[in-house]
Amino acid sequence: SERMWSCITDFFTYETTKSVVVKSWTIGIINRVVQLLIITYFIGWVFLTEKAYQIRDTAIESSVMTKVKGFGIYNNKVMDVADYVTPTQGASVFCIITKLITTENQVQGYCPDSEKRKFLCTDDRNCTKHINKPASYGIATGRCVPFNAMIKTCEIKGWCPAEIDTINTPMMETENFTIFIKNSIRFPTFNYTKGNFLPNITKKYISECNFDMVNNTYCPIFRVGDVVRYAQQNFTNLAEHGGVIGIKIGWMCDLDKSDDHCNPSYSFTRLDAMSQNNTVSPGYNFRFAKYFKMENGTDYRTLVKAYAIRFDVLVNGNAGKFNMIPTLINMVAAFTSVGVGTVLCDIILLNFLKGAEQYKAKKFEELPWNVLCLLYYQKKQSPDSLKTVFLITITGSAELLGKLYL
Ligand SMILES: *[C@@H]1O[C@H](CO)[C@@H](O)[C@H](O)[C@H]1NC(C)=O
């Protein structure tokens, strides 16, 4: 039991490090400069720039409503929103159709395929290899039929007549259409809500403003032509082939500041960047059909191939607010890091300064095994004492190492 008691008294002890004060200008200045650098880094970057005293909410909740306005003229017909915007719900992703290829009065039946390069033929033998396989606009029957007075193509079974890719010019008025965006956001951690209609926006201003990067940075109405230009795209080219443009709304909020510092910032990019320089599949297009019934009950349809500019409204953001826990954690990290300077100073002190040997002896006198360890290394391994001293300096691991080697 005496042994156990000594065990207990051994446990309840406190060890403190013995300090050696070195009065040297060189090492003194290095020490203070290193400490100053570390403190500057923590105050300037970690606390002021990165705002490490705040907790952040990055799980932004958002809703987006959009509305397009404007009239265009296409094939001598006036086009309104219901004609050129799809889908019509006014969601965050919508398309403005800029070019149409329509094929009217299609019915189920047999007709020549309109893809002339691949399905051109002179008699049925050219078409037998396609029999019952998908052709361009239907399923091939294996027969060769006249396409017009000049040429013949393979026959298909499907919606007839087959679509003919005509050359149309895009609806240029699209450039002057406007997109109105209503965006509400919420940061759930702080239960903070805000919208992109800032309190200082009046009804009169909204009725006449257009967003621009300089004077009307908070106007929620965007001219299509401006959006395309801000995304560094050529409007004619985009309208011709179609494409996807991203309208990004960023909310970076510091909730320690007043409410009018939490504002949206808009930016624009082309999202389908790979289709720009791609000759195989440039741009963006899709097909849809409108179905009708004849009096005798047969279905017929109008097929539309639409080239469109798709707009994706993307909302992102985060908010920060002062909180005790991150402040404490980062302050502790800052104070601890100031101690990192001693590692550097120790290396210099024990190796490069005049009288390094004496300092070594002074520093390690209370831990004889440490000195032994040092000597052991210097004799046996290599004269590379810098490495050794660095090992010793990280006292904890050095202790372990020392015990292992002795
Ligand atoms: C767009 O509007 C401007 C000014 O109202 C007009 O000068 C221009 O011709 C319009 N552009 C198109 C393509 O209609």
The ligand as an SDF file (V2000), in Angstrom:
LIG
                    3D

 14 14  0  0  0  0  0  0  0  0999 V2000
  -34.4080   47.6330  -79.5430 C   0  0  0  0  0  0  0  0  0  0  0  0
  -34.8560   48.8770  -79.0440 O   0  0  0  0  0  0  0  0  0  0  0  0
  -34.1220   49.9780  -79.5500 C   0  0  0  0  0  0  0  0  0  0  0  0
  -34.5900   51.2300  -78.8380 C   0  0  0  0  0  0  0  0  0  0  0  0
  -35.9140   51.1420  -78.4700 O   0  0  0  0  0  0  0  0  0  0  0  0
  -34.3090   50.0620  -81.0560 C   0  0  0  0  0  0  0  0  0  0  0  0
  -33.5820   51.1510  -81.5860 O   0  0  0  0  0  0  0  0  0  0  0  0
  -33.8020   48.7540  -81.6850 C   0  0  0  0  0  0  0  0  0  0  0  0
  -34.0520   48.7530  -83.0770 O   0  0  0  0  0  0  0  0  0  0  0  0
  -34.5040   47.5540  -81.0590 C   0  0  0  0  0  0  0  0  0  0  0  0
  -33.8560   46.3550  -81.5260 N   0  0  0  0  0  0  0  0  0  0  0  0
  -34.5010   45.4140  -82.2160 C   0  0  0  0  0  0  0  0  0  0  0  0
  -33.6970   44.2770  -82.6780 C   0  0  0  0  0  0  0  0  0  0  0  0
  -35.6770   45.4850  -82.4740 O   0  0  0  0  0  0  0  0  0  0  0  0
  1  2  1  0
  1 10  1  0
  2  3  1  0
  3  4  1  0
  3  6  1  0
  4  5  1  0
  6  7  1  0
  6  8  1  0
  8  9  1  0
  8 10  1  0
 10 11  1  0
 11 12  1  0
 12 13  1  0
 12 14  2  0
M  END
$$$$
